[in-house]
Amino acid sequence: MWRLTRITNYFNFERGISLGIGDLIPSQGLLQAKEKALNTHYSTCNEYIQQMEKSLFVCQPGCSKEETLETKILNERLIKV
């Protein structure tokens, strides 16, 4: 890792590339989009939890209700990210 960092720094120095703290701070639009995505996913996961508590969804073969819930939540995260 140390060598990779040194090579990258040398490459950036030779090409005149510089990064400032302003380049690393996310914009307001990006922060709002992140907040919207998080809220959407949290609400969907909360719906899954409510469905499980009310026994409204079918368990996957060989899985308990909790395992099925975990799978649905993980799939939600993987599909929409």
Disulfide bonds with the S-S distance in Angstrom:
none
